[in-house]
């Protein structure tokens, strides 16, 4: 299986499908390459080279104790891009992966990057502070993390309904798909689960976003409870110059499953510009 050495010699598993302009997928927290079940084959079959990798502590990559801050995670992404000597890259990210893409650009520059997509991104800054008063209270976050860490399988099972907005008939997700996604999430180590959540919640990426100068596509669902649109998608659109902001109605965090056809078409159109 293909691996690349990331920061501190951590081995990262990756997939490399197709040929053409490179599209690098940066996954959600808990998830790895398999989350792109509908996106990788779609773009690879349409003339793009599609590369996805498992973040450290996720999937088939190494699970070190440290390195779950955005700087190190961005360095891991840079190691993959440099190892494959990729140019004119389209970076596609979901949830926490958006933070890694943003930090990559400010830490490593945009020399190899042509464009980015932030899908249901949790950036720029979910935590409530004096200058971010509509954020989420840290105590509430910590209590939620305690519940999750106490019984991850149950927490993930309970979270499936809001993750996909299963109360809406149009968001038809089979029980088998839900179970598969839970099993994928449980491949994330408990250390990575906890540490990535803390990084995702407490890191302020607002200034990083202001510095982005590559074309950016922002896609967010208006039913997202994991990364509420008013805290994440809308604020990202306000901060990144010249972005394209698309709101999916009745879509939650798992829109890469529930709205796969629309997402694929939007990614293809943006990649083809």
Backbone as JSON, one array per atom type, in Angstrom:
{
  "sequence": "XXXXXXXXXXXXXXXXXXXXXXXXXXXXXXXXXXXXXXXXXXXXXXXXXXXXXXXXXXXXXXXXXXXXXXXXXXXXXXXXXXXXXXXXXXXXXXXXXXXXXXXXXXXXXXXXXXXXXXXXXXXXXXXXXXXXXXXXXXXXXXXXXXXXXXXXXXXXXXXXXXXXXXXXXXXXXXXXXXXXXXXXXXXXXXXXXXXXXXXXXXXXXXXXXXXXXXXXXXXXXXXXXXXXXXXXXXXXXXXXXXXXXXXXXXXXXXXXXXXXXXXXXXXXXXXXX",
  "N": [[0.85, -1.19, 0.0], [0.44, 2.34, -0.66], [2.42, 4.71, 1.01], [3.39, 7.78, 2.59], [5.91, 9.67, 4.21], [5.11, 11.83, 6.73], [5.21, 14.8, 8.75], [7.55, 14.52, 11.45], [8.2, 11.89, 10.74], [5.91, 10.35, 10.62], [3.91, 7.87, 9.17], [1.78, 8.12, 6.43], [-1.09, 6.92, 4.94], [-2.18, 6.77, 1.56], [-4.36, 7.19, -1.33], [-4.2, 7.09, -4.86], [-5.62, 7.9, -7.67], [-6.46, 7.78, -11.14], [-5.69, 10.18, -13.8], [-4.34, 13.35, -14.76], [-5.22, 16.77, -14.05], [-4.35, 17.41, -10.69], [-6.35, 16.57, -7.88], [-6.62, 16.94, -4.54], [-7.86, 15.42, -1.71], [-8.93, 16.31, 1.48], [-9.79, 15.0, 4.43], [-12.67, 14.81, 6.67], [-12.65, 15.22, 10.28], [-12.21, 12.24, 12.2], [-12.71, 10.64, 9.95], [-11.42, 9.0, 6.94], [-9.91, 8.25, 3.8], [-12.02, 6.75, 2.72], [-14.37, 8.18, 3.05], [-14.85, 9.66, 0.83], [-16.36, 8.24, -1.0], [-18.17, 8.72, -3.13], [-17.09, 10.86, -4.47], [-14.35, 10.55, -5.27], [-14.27, 8.41, -7.35], [-15.95, 9.65, -9.21], [-14.7, 12.1, -10.07], [-12.21, 11.09, -10.84], [-12.88, 9.56, -13.02], [-13.4, 11.45, -14.84], [-11.23, 12.72, -15.92], [-9.41, 13.66, -14.0], [-6.73, 13.56, -11.65], [-7.02, 11.97, -8.74], [-6.38, 12.22, -5.37], [-6.29, 11.03, -2.12], [-5.9, 10.95, 1.42], [-5.23, 9.37, 4.6], [-5.49, 11.09, 7.51], [-3.05, 11.57, 10.13], [-3.39, 9.31, 12.85], [-5.78, 8.38, 11.94], [-7.69, 5.97, 10.1], [-5.63, 4.02, 8.04], [-3.22, 5.16, 8.55], [-0.28, 5.99, 10.55], [-0.5, 6.24, 14.15], [0.48, 8.43, 16.07], [1.22, 9.91, 19.34], [1.36, 12.65, 19.47], [1.02, 15.72, 17.49], [-1.35, 16.76, 16.44], [-2.08, 19.33, 16.04], [-2.84, 22.22, 14.01], [-0.62, 23.22, 12.59], [1.21, 21.04, 12.38], [-0.43, 19.17, 11.1], [-0.9, 20.52, 8.7], [1.69, 20.45, 7.76], [1.92, 17.72, 7.29], [0.15, 17.45, 5.12], [1.56, 19.02, 3.28], [3.82, 17.42, 2.99], [2.8, 15.22, 1.58], [1.96, 16.44, -0.84], [4.4, 17.45, -1.76], [5.92, 15.09, -1.94], [4.66, 13.73, -4.04], [5.11, 15.55, -5.94], [3.22, 17.5, -6.83], [1.44, 19.86, -8.84], [-0.45, 22.84, -9.53], [-2.72, 22.24, -7.94], [-5.97, 21.24, -6.93], [-7.41, 21.66, -3.96], [-9.56, 19.89, -1.98], [-11.71, 19.92, 0.71], [-13.24, 18.78, 3.79], [-15.1, 19.67, 6.65], [-13.07, 19.56, 9.5], [-10.89, 19.29, 7.84], [-10.91, 21.57, 6.27], [-9.69, 23.49, 7.88], [-7.07, 22.55, 7.88], [-6.38, 22.92, 5.2], [-6.55, 25.72, 4.99], [-4.56, 26.5, 6.86], [-2.37, 25.28, 5.65], [-2.04, 26.9, 3.37], [-1.26, 29.39, 4.45], [1.01, 28.66, 5.78], [2.66, 27.21, 4.05], [2.38, 28.39, 1.61], [0.97, 29.28, -1.63], [2.07, 28.27, -3.92], [1.92, 25.75, -5.18], [-0.75, 25.39, -5.46], [-3.85, 25.66, -7.07], [-6.57, 26.14, -6.63], [-9.19, 25.99, -4.1], [-11.57, 24.08, -2.17], [-13.9, 24.41, 0.36], [-15.81, 22.44, 2.15], [-18.56, 22.21, 4.16], [-16.99, 23.26, 6.19], [-15.37, 23.59, 9.36], [-13.94, 25.75, 10.13], [-14.02, 29.4, 10.5], [-13.51, 29.73, 13.33], [-14.81, 28.22, 15.93], [-15.13, 28.63, 18.7], [-16.41, 30.42, 21.52], [-15.46, 33.66, 22.34], [-14.33, 36.85, 23.64], [-14.09, 38.48, 21.38], [-15.46, 36.97, 19.62], [-18.33, 36.57, 20.01], [-20.64, 35.11, 19.32], [-19.9, 32.51, 19.23], [-19.43, 29.05, 20.34], [-19.75, 28.01, 23.68], [-16.95, 27.2, 25.72], [-17.13, 25.48, 27.94], [-19.44, 24.03, 27.36], [-18.61, 22.69, 25.07], [-16.54, 21.08, 26.19], [-18.01, 19.43, 27.9], [-19.52, 18.0, 26.05], [-17.45, 16.66, 24.79], [-16.57, 14.99, 26.82], [-18.77, 13.25, 27.06], [-18.66, 12.01, 24.55], [-16.12, 10.77, 24.63], [-16.54, 8.94, 26.65], [-18.16, 6.94, 25.59], [-17.74, 6.2, 22.65], [-18.85, 4.65, 20.43], [-21.66, 4.71, 20.96], [-22.12, 7.46, 21.05], [-21.54, 8.2, 18.41], [-23.52, 6.75, 17.07], [-25.83, 7.96, 18.06], [-25.46, 10.44, 17.0], [-25.77, 10.24, 14.31], [-28.28, 10.86, 13.12], [-28.65, 13.79, 13.28], [-26.3, 14.4, 11.86], [-26.75, 13.66, 9.22], [-29.19, 14.89, 8.83], [-31.55, 13.3, 9.08], [-34.22, 13.52, 9.6], [-35.44, 14.67, 7.52], [-37.22, 13.67, 4.71], [-36.07, 13.66, 2.14], [-33.38, 13.31, 2.53], [-32.25, 10.59, 2.23], [-30.75, 8.02, 3.71], [-29.34, 4.89, 4.01], [-29.69, 2.39, 6.63], [-27.5, 0.71, 6.58], [-25.5, 2.29, 5.4], [-25.22, 4.23, 7.4], [-24.21, 2.63, 9.51], [-21.8, 1.83, 8.37], [-20.43, 4.27, 8.15], [-20.14, 4.87, 10.86], [-18.42, 2.8, 11.66], [-16.17, 3.49, 10.18], [-15.51, 5.91, 11.39], [-14.78, 4.99, 13.9], [-12.33, 3.91, 13.42], [-10.57, 5.9, 13.8], [-8.13, 6.86, 16.14], [-8.53, 6.95, 19.74], [-6.99, 8.97, 20.95], [-6.42, 10.71, 18.76], [-9.04, 11.4, 18.12], [-9.86, 12.91, 20.37], [-7.82, 14.94, 20.51], [-7.86, 16.14, 17.95], [-10.43, 17.19, 17.91], [-10.15, 19.18, 19.85], [-8.23, 20.86, 18.71], [-9.62, 21.63, 16.4], [-11.73, 23.06, 17.5], [-10.64, 25.13, 19.09], [-8.77, 26.63, 17.66], [-8.0, 29.65, 16.12], [-8.65, 30.73, 13.01], [-9.15, 32.98, 11.6], [-7.53, 35.18, 10.75], [-5.79, 33.79, 9.08], [-7.55, 33.09, 7.02], [-8.13, 35.55, 5.88], [-5.86, 36.02, 4.42], [-5.89, 34.4, 2.21], [-5.56, 33.94, -1.26], [-6.11, 32.4, -3.48], [-8.52, 31.08, -5.84], [-11.59, 30.26, -4.28], [-14.01, 27.92, -3.3], [-16.85, 27.74, -1.4], [-18.92, 25.61, 0.28], [-21.86, 24.93, 2.01], [-24.22, 23.45, 4.22], [-27.53, 24.39, 5.21], [-28.61, 23.14, 7.35], [-26.7, 22.26, 9.06], [-25.45, 21.07, 12.01], [-23.08, 20.39, 13.15], [-21.08, 22.08, 12.2], [-22.17, 24.92, 12.4], [-23.84, 27.0, 10.07], [-23.94, 29.79, 10.4], [-21.79, 30.3, 12.03], [-19.65, 29.24, 10.68], [-19.66, 28.58, 7.66], [-20.8, 31.05, 6.63], [-19.19, 32.97, 7.89], [-16.69, 32.26, 6.92], [-17.08, 32.91, 4.25], [-17.24, 35.64, 4.46], [-14.65, 36.3, 5.11], [-12.72, 35.27, 3.3], [-11.25, 36.52, 0.44], [-13.01, 37.23, -2.57], [-14.41, 34.77, -2.87], [-16.56, 31.96, -3.83], [-19.69, 31.29, -2.71], [-21.85, 28.78, -1.82], [-24.94, 27.75, -0.72], [-26.46, 24.88, 0.5], [-29.7, 23.94, 0.65], [-31.56, 22.36, 3.24], [-29.53, 20.6, 3.84], [-27.2, 18.82, 5.81], [-24.27, 18.16, 7.86], [-23.23, 15.88, 6.7], [-23.34, 16.11, 3.88], [-21.81, 15.21, 1.77], [-22.63, 12.69, 1.33], [-25.52, 12.75, 1.36], [-26.09, 14.72, -0.52], [-24.62, 14.06, -2.75], [-24.63, 13.96, -5.6], [-25.16, 16.61, -6.41], [-23.04, 17.92, -5.14], [-20.82, 16.71, -6.41], [-21.19, 17.65, -9.04], [-20.86, 20.4, -8.65], [-18.21, 20.53, -7.74], [-16.87, 19.51, -9.99], [-17.5, 21.46, -11.92], [-16.22, 23.72, -10.82], [-13.59, 22.84, -10.73], [-13.05, 22.67, -13.4], [-12.86, 25.18, -14.43]],
  "CA": [[0.0, 0.0, 0.0], [1.29, 3.54, -0.74], [2.57, 5.56, 2.2], [4.35, 8.88, 2.54], [6.31, 10.12, 5.55], [4.73, 13.19, 7.04], [6.02, 15.42, 9.79], [8.09, 13.61, 12.48], [8.29, 10.54, 10.17], [4.64, 9.64, 10.69], [3.53, 7.31, 7.88], [0.42, 8.46, 6.03], [-1.62, 6.14, 3.84], [-2.91, 7.57, 0.57], [-4.83, 6.62, -2.59], [-3.85, 7.93, -6.01], [-6.43, 7.34, -8.76], [-6.69, 8.57, -12.33], [-4.62, 10.99, -14.38], [-4.77, 14.68, -15.15], [-5.05, 17.8, -13.03], [-4.49, 16.76, -9.38], [-7.31, 16.98, -6.87], [-6.24, 16.33, -3.27], [-8.99, 15.44, -0.79], [-8.55, 16.37, 2.89], [-11.01, 14.45, 5.01], [-13.24, 15.25, 7.94], [-12.17, 14.56, 11.49], [-12.65, 10.85, 12.39], [-12.82, 9.89, 8.7], [-10.27, 8.96, 6.05], [-10.13, 8.26, 2.35], [-13.28, 6.11, 2.31], [-15.52, 9.09, 3.11], [-15.04, 10.21, -0.51], [-16.91, 7.12, -1.77], [-18.85, 9.17, -4.34], [-16.36, 11.95, -5.13], [-13.12, 10.08, -5.92], [-14.51, 7.77, -8.66], [-16.61, 10.59, -10.12], [-13.73, 13.01, -10.68], [-11.15, 10.31, -11.5], [-13.39, 9.08, -14.31], [-13.64, 12.62, -15.71], [-9.99, 13.32, -16.34], [-8.65, 14.26, -12.91], [-5.95, 12.68, -10.79], [-7.63, 12.14, -7.42], [-5.51, 11.73, -4.29], [-6.85, 11.21, -0.78], [-5.03, 10.32, 2.42], [-5.72, 9.25, 5.97], [-4.81, 11.95, 8.47], [-2.42, 10.84, 11.24], [-4.37, 8.87, 13.84], [-7.0, 7.99, 11.24], [-7.62, 4.93, 9.08], [-4.46, 3.16, 7.94], [-2.01, 5.92, 8.85], [0.26, 5.83, 11.91], [-1.24, 6.92, 15.22], [1.36, 8.93, 17.12], [0.54, 10.59, 20.44], [1.37, 14.09, 19.23], [0.99, 16.19, 16.12], [-2.71, 17.0, 15.98], [-2.28, 20.77, 15.86], [-2.97, 22.55, 12.59], [0.69, 23.38, 11.95], [1.73, 19.72, 12.03], [-1.33, 18.57, 10.1], [-0.6, 21.19, 7.43], [2.98, 19.92, 7.3], [1.64, 16.4, 6.72], [-0.41, 17.69, 3.78], [2.66, 19.49, 2.44], [4.69, 16.28, 2.7], [2.15, 14.45, 0.52], [2.01, 17.21, -2.08], [5.8, 17.5, -2.21], [6.35, 13.73, -2.29], [4.12, 13.42, -5.36], [5.49, 16.69, -6.78], [1.98, 17.95, -7.45], [1.35, 21.27, -9.22], [-1.8, 23.29, -9.92], [-3.58, 21.35, -7.17], [-7.28, 21.62, -6.4], [-7.56, 21.09, -2.62], [-10.96, 19.72, -1.59], [-11.7, 19.57, 2.13], [-14.51, 18.71, 4.5], [-15.08, 19.84, 8.1], [-11.76, 19.96, 10.01], [-9.96, 19.37, 6.72], [-10.85, 22.95, 5.82], [-8.68, 24.18, 8.67], [-5.76, 22.11, 7.4], [-6.14, 23.58, 3.92], [-6.3, 27.13, 5.27], [-3.25, 26.64, 7.48], [-1.37, 24.93, 4.64], [-1.8, 28.05, 2.49], [-0.51, 30.44, 5.15], [2.27, 28.12, 6.28], [3.48, 26.7, 2.95], [2.19, 29.19, 0.42], [0.05, 28.8, -2.66], [2.83, 28.01, -5.13], [1.49, 24.51, -5.83], [-2.2, 25.3, -5.33], [-4.61, 26.44, -8.05], [-7.88, 26.5, -6.08], [-9.58, 25.21, -2.93], [-12.98, 23.97, -1.83], [-14.18, 24.19, 1.77], [-17.13, 21.83, 2.23], [-18.99, 22.05, 5.55], [-15.78, 23.49, 6.98], [-15.58, 24.06, 10.73], [-13.27, 27.04, 10.24], [-12.73, 29.85, 10.99], [-13.26, 29.74, 14.78], [-16.09, 27.9, 16.56], [-15.18, 28.87, 20.15], [-16.86, 31.72, 22.0], [-14.48, 34.53, 23.01], [-14.82, 38.23, 23.69], [-14.22, 39.02, 20.03], [-16.24, 36.01, 18.84], [-19.37, 36.36, 21.02], [-21.67, 34.16, 18.92], [-19.34, 31.17, 19.2], [-19.92, 28.04, 21.28], [-19.08, 28.1, 24.98], [-15.94, 26.16, 25.93], [-17.63, 24.49, 28.9], [-20.38, 23.16, 26.65], [-17.78, 21.82, 24.23], [-15.85, 20.1, 27.04], [-19.0, 18.45, 28.37], [-19.81, 17.13, 24.92], [-16.29, 15.8, 24.55], [-16.59, 13.96, 27.87], [-19.78, 12.27, 26.69], [-18.17, 11.25, 23.41], [-15.0, 9.93, 25.04], [-17.01, 7.89, 27.54], [-18.77, 5.86, 24.82], [-17.7, 6.69, 21.27], [-19.81, 4.01, 19.54], [-23.02, 5.21, 21.19], [-22.18, 8.87, 20.66], [-21.61, 8.24, 16.95], [-24.83, 6.25, 16.65], [-26.81, 9.01, 18.37], [-25.16, 11.63, 16.22], [-26.0, 9.99, 12.89], [-29.48, 11.54, 12.63], [-28.36, 15.19, 12.92], [-25.2, 14.48, 10.9], [-27.33, 13.55, 7.88], [-30.53, 15.47, 8.84], [-32.39, 12.18, 8.66], [-35.62, 13.85, 9.8], [-35.96, 15.12, 6.23], [-37.39, 12.49, 3.83], [-35.2, 13.69, 0.95], [-32.04, 12.87, 2.92], [-32.43, 9.16, 2.39], [-29.49, 7.32, 3.97], [-29.7, 3.56, 4.48], [-29.08, 1.98, 7.9], [-26.19, 0.12, 6.3], [-24.58, 3.41, 5.21], [-24.96, 4.8, 8.72], [-23.32, 1.73, 10.24], [-20.48, 1.87, 7.74], [-19.79, 5.52, 8.53], [-19.76, 4.73, 12.27], [-17.24, 1.96, 11.73], [-15.04, 4.27, 9.68], [-15.15, 6.88, 12.44], [-14.14, 4.28, 15.02], [-10.93, 3.63, 13.06], [-9.77, 7.01, 14.33], [-7.69, 6.52, 17.48], [-9.13, 7.8, 20.77], [-6.15, 10.15, 21.12], [-6.66, 11.62, 17.64], [-10.41, 11.87, 18.25], [-9.89, 13.98, 21.37], [-6.9, 16.03, 20.2], [-8.33, 16.84, 16.76], [-11.58, 17.99, 18.31], [-9.69, 20.37, 20.57], [-7.62, 21.74, 17.71], [-10.69, 22.11, 15.54], [-12.61, 23.99, 18.23], [-9.97, 26.24, 19.77], [-7.83, 27.35, 16.81], [-8.56, 30.81, 15.44], [-8.13, 30.8, 11.65], [-9.72, 34.15, 10.92], [-6.49, 35.93, 10.06], [-5.33, 32.94, 7.98], [-8.5, 33.17, 5.91], [-8.0, 36.86, 5.23], [-4.66, 36.01, 3.58], [-6.05, 33.49, 1.06], [-5.67, 34.64, -2.53], [-6.47, 31.5, -4.57], [-9.98, 30.92, -5.97], [-12.12, 29.42, -3.21], [-15.41, 27.52, -3.34], [-17.35, 27.42, -0.06], [-20.22, 24.93, 0.22], [-22.31, 24.66, 3.37], [-25.63, 23.14, 4.37], [-28.21, 25.25, 6.18], [-29.05, 22.32, 8.49], [-25.48, 21.72, 9.65], [-25.31, 21.33, 13.44], [-21.68, 20.16, 13.52], [-20.4, 23.34, 11.87], [-23.32, 25.77, 12.06], [-23.53, 27.86, 8.93], [-23.72, 31.18, 10.8], [-20.46, 30.37, 12.65], [-18.6, 28.66, 9.85], [-19.75, 28.88, 6.24], [-21.02, 32.47, 6.36], [-18.02, 33.74, 8.32], [-15.62, 31.98, 5.96], [-17.39, 33.67, 3.04], [-16.95, 37.04, 4.75], [-13.23, 36.5, 5.34], [-11.88, 34.89, 2.15], [-11.53, 37.43, -0.68], [-13.42, 36.75, -3.89], [-14.85, 33.37, -2.86], [-17.89, 31.6, -4.31], [-20.37, 30.69, -1.57], [-23.07, 28.08, -2.21], [-25.68, 27.18, 0.41], [-27.35, 23.77, 0.16], [-30.87, 23.9, 1.51], [-31.91, 21.07, 3.84], [-28.34, 19.75, 3.91], [-26.49, 18.85, 7.08], [-22.82, 18.02, 7.75], [-22.91, 14.75, 5.83], [-23.85, 16.35, 2.52], [-21.04, 14.45, 0.79], [-23.45, 11.49, 1.08], [-26.92, 13.07, 1.06], [-26.16, 15.6, -1.69], [-23.42, 13.7, -3.5], [-24.73, 14.31, -7.02], [-25.01, 18.07, -6.54], [-21.67, 18.27, -4.74], [-19.92, 16.29, -7.48], [-21.35, 18.57, -10.17], [-20.27, 21.7, -8.28], [-16.76, 20.37, -7.72], [-16.42, 19.36, -11.37], [-17.61, 22.76, -12.59], [-15.2, 24.61, -10.28], [-12.29, 22.3, -11.14], [-12.91, 22.78, -14.85], [-12.78, 26.59, -14.82]],
  "C": [[0.88, 1.24, 0.0], [1.26, 4.35, 0.56], [3.55, 6.67, 1.9], [4.69, 9.24, 3.98], [5.93, 11.58, 5.72], [5.68, 13.8, 8.05], [6.39, 14.38, 10.84], [8.06, 12.15, 12.05], [7.03, 9.71, 10.33], [4.24, 9.16, 9.3], [2.05, 7.57, 7.62], [0.02, 7.62, 4.83], [-2.33, 7.06, 2.85], [-3.34, 6.71, -0.61], [-4.52, 7.61, -3.69], [-4.51, 7.31, -7.24], [-6.5, 8.31, -9.93], [-5.47, 9.35, -12.79], [-5.2, 12.33, -14.81], [-4.48, 15.68, -14.06], [-5.28, 17.18, -11.65], [-5.54, 17.42, -8.48], [-6.96, 16.23, -5.59], [-7.38, 16.53, -2.27], [-8.48, 15.37, 0.65], [-9.8, 16.09, 3.71], [-11.46, 15.15, 6.29], [-12.53, 14.61, 9.11], [-12.9, 13.23, 11.65], [-12.54, 10.02, 11.11], [-11.54, 9.96, 7.87], [-10.7, 8.91, 4.61], [-11.5, 7.72, 1.94], [-14.47, 7.07, 2.33], [-15.85, 9.66, 1.73], [-15.53, 9.14, -1.49], [-17.51, 7.56, -3.11], [-18.06, 10.22, -5.11], [-15.12, 11.45, -5.88], [-13.39, 9.4, -7.27], [-15.1, 8.75, -9.68], [-15.59, 11.48, -10.82], [-12.61, 12.25, -11.39], [-11.6, 9.82, -12.87], [-13.65, 10.22, -15.29], [-12.36, 13.41, -15.96], [-9.19, 14.02, -15.27], [-7.87, 13.18, -12.16], [-6.39, 12.94, -9.35], [-6.8, 11.45, -6.35], [-6.2, 12.02, -2.97], [-5.96, 10.46, 0.21], [-5.72, 10.27, 3.77], [-4.86, 10.14, 6.87], [-4.14, 11.1, 9.55], [-3.48, 10.51, 12.31], [-5.67, 8.38, 13.24], [-6.71, 6.84, 10.29], [-6.35, 4.1, 9.16], [-3.14, 3.91, 8.17], [-1.53, 5.62, 10.27], [-0.55, 6.67, 12.9], [-0.29, 7.38, 16.32], [0.56, 9.63, 18.22], [0.37, 12.07, 20.13], [1.18, 14.43, 17.76], [-0.39, 16.49, 15.58], [-3.09, 18.47, 15.96], [-2.3, 21.07, 14.37], [-1.63, 22.73, 11.89], [1.23, 22.03, 11.49], [0.87, 19.05, 10.97], [-1.13, 19.21, 8.73], [0.74, 20.71, 6.87], [2.82, 18.52, 6.72], [1.09, 16.53, 5.31], [0.68, 18.14, 2.82], [3.59, 18.33, 2.05], [4.11, 15.43, 1.58], [2.28, 15.17, -0.82], [3.43, 17.26, -2.64], [6.3, 16.14, -2.67], [5.9, 13.36, -3.7], [4.43, 14.51, -6.39], [4.28, 17.22, -7.56], [2.03, 19.46, -7.72], [-0.08, 21.58, -9.64], [-2.88, 22.44, -9.24], [-4.91, 22.02, -6.83], [-7.43, 20.9, -5.06], [-9.03, 21.07, -2.24], [-11.0, 19.21, -0.15], [-13.11, 19.52, 2.69], [-14.25, 18.89, 6.0], [-13.71, 20.31, 8.59], [-10.73, 20.07, 8.9], [-9.84, 20.77, 6.16], [-9.8, 23.74, 6.58], [-7.27, 23.81, 8.24], [-5.4, 22.78, 6.08], [-5.79, 25.06, 4.14], [-4.91, 27.33, 5.87], [-2.13, 26.24, 6.53], [-1.02, 26.16, 3.8], [-0.99, 29.13, 3.18], [0.85, 29.96, 5.63], [3.22, 27.71, 5.15], [3.31, 27.48, 1.65], [1.31, 28.51, -0.6], [0.76, 28.44, -3.95], [2.39, 26.77, -5.89], [-0.04, 24.4, -5.94], [-2.89, 26.22, -6.33], [-5.92, 26.95, -7.47], [-8.2, 25.6, -4.9], [-11.09, 25.12, -2.84], [-13.09, 23.65, -0.34], [-15.63, 23.72, 1.88], [-17.48, 21.6, 3.7], [-17.84, 22.3, 6.52], [-16.12, 24.04, 8.36], [-14.85, 25.36, 11.01], [-14.3, 28.17, 10.02], [-12.47, 29.69, 12.48], [-14.57, 29.48, 15.51], [-16.23, 28.38, 18.01], [-15.61, 30.3, 20.48], [-15.73, 32.43, 22.74], [-15.06, 35.94, 23.01], [-15.01, 38.82, 22.3], [-14.91, 38.05, 19.08], [-17.46, 35.59, 19.68], [-20.46, 35.37, 20.62], [-21.15, 32.75, 18.77], [-19.94, 30.27, 20.27], [-19.09, 28.07, 22.55], [-18.13, 26.92, 25.19], [-16.42, 25.09, 26.9], [-18.6, 23.52, 28.23], [-19.64, 22.19, 25.75], [-17.12, 20.73, 25.06], [-16.81, 19.04, 27.56], [-19.36, 17.48, 27.25], [-18.68, 16.17, 24.63], [-16.22, 14.68, 25.6], [-17.6, 12.87, 27.54], [-19.29, 11.4, 25.55], [-17.06, 10.29, 23.83], [-15.43, 8.77, 25.94], [-17.58, 6.69, 26.78], [-18.85, 6.31, 23.36], [-18.7, 5.99, 20.36], [-21.24, 4.53, 19.72], [-23.15, 6.66, 20.75], [-22.32, 8.98, 19.14], [-22.97, 7.77, 16.44], [-25.91, 7.3, 16.89], [-26.66, 10.21, 17.45], [-25.49, 11.47, 14.73], [-27.19, 10.79, 12.36], [-29.23, 13.01, 12.34], [-27.24, 15.34, 11.9], [-25.71, 14.46, 9.46], [-28.67, 14.28, 7.75], [-31.55, 14.43, 8.38], [-33.88, 12.42, 8.93], [-36.27, 14.34, 8.52], [-36.05, 13.95, 5.27], [-36.43, 12.47, 2.65], [-33.77, 13.26, 1.26], [-32.06, 11.39, 3.25], [-31.06, 8.46, 2.51], [-29.83, 5.97, 4.59], [-29.08, 3.28, 5.85], [-27.68, 1.39, 7.7], [-25.13, 1.2, 6.08], [-24.22, 4.04, 6.54], [-23.99, 3.94, 9.5], [-21.9, 1.75, 9.67], [-19.73, 3.14, 8.15], [-19.35, 5.48, 10.0], [-18.49, 3.9, 12.39], [-16.0, 2.69, 11.21], [-14.57, 5.27, 10.73], [-14.41, 6.21, 13.6], [-12.73, 3.82, 14.68], [-10.0, 4.76, 13.48], [-9.39, 6.68, 15.77], [-8.35, 7.43, 18.52], [-8.31, 9.06, 21.03], [-6.4, 11.16, 20.02], [-8.06, 12.21, 17.71], [-10.47, 13.07, 19.19], [-9.06, 15.18, 20.93], [-7.36, 16.83, 18.97], [-9.55, 17.69, 17.07], [-11.15, 19.28, 18.99], [-9.03, 21.36, 19.62], [-8.68, 22.41, 16.86], [-11.5, 23.22, 16.21], [-11.89, 25.25, 18.69], [-9.04, 27.07, 18.88], [-8.54, 28.45, 16.02], [-7.89, 30.96, 14.07], [-8.62, 32.02, 10.89], [-8.67, 34.93, 10.14], [-5.92, 35.12, 8.9], [-6.24, 33.09, 6.77], [-8.39, 34.5, 5.17], [-6.83, 36.89, 4.25], [-4.79, 35.15, 2.33], [-6.29, 34.29, -0.22], [-5.97, 33.71, -3.71], [-7.99, 31.42, -4.67], [-10.5, 29.9, -4.95], [-13.61, 29.19, -3.4], [-15.81, 27.11, -1.92], [-18.75, 26.83, -0.22], [-20.64, 24.57, 1.65], [-23.81, 24.39, 3.38], [-26.29, 24.01, 5.43], [-28.79, 24.48, 7.36], [-27.86, 21.69, 9.22], [-25.42, 22.09, 11.13], [-23.88, 21.1, 13.93], [-20.84, 21.41, 13.31], [-21.49, 24.31, 11.44], [-22.97, 26.83, 11.02], [-23.26, 29.3, 9.34], [-22.35, 31.37, 11.44], [-19.34, 30.04, 11.68], [-18.71, 29.1, 8.39], [-19.87, 30.36, 5.94], [-19.82, 33.31, 6.77], [-16.84, 33.49, 7.39], [-15.83, 32.81, 4.7], [-17.1, 35.16, 3.23], [-15.45, 37.32, 4.79], [-12.36, 36.25, 4.11], [-12.21, 35.78, 0.96], [-11.98, 36.69, -1.93], [-13.9, 35.32, -3.96], [-16.21, 33.21, -3.54], [-18.57, 30.79, -3.22], [-21.7, 30.1, -2.03], [-23.69, 27.45, -0.97], [-26.58, 26.06, -0.11], [-28.52, 23.76, 1.15], [-31.16, 22.47, 1.97], [-30.75, 20.08, 3.86], [-27.66, 19.94, 5.26], [-24.99, 18.61, 6.82], [-22.43, 16.93, 6.75], [-23.39, 14.91, 4.41], [-23.03, 15.66, 1.44], [-21.69, 13.11, 0.48], [-24.84, 11.91, 0.58], [-27.08, 13.91, -0.2], [-24.99, 15.33, -2.62], [-23.49, 14.14, -4.96], [-24.52, 15.81, -7.23], [-23.59, 18.49, -6.2], [-20.68, 17.9, -5.85], [-19.98, 17.25, -8.67], [-20.71, 19.92, -9.87], [-18.76, 21.62, -8.25], [-16.21, 20.26, -9.14], [-16.43, 20.7, -12.1], [-16.49, 23.69, -12.13], [-13.81, 24.15, -10.71], [-12.0, 22.54, -12.61], [-12.75, 24.23, -15.33], [-11.37, 26.98, -15.22]]
}
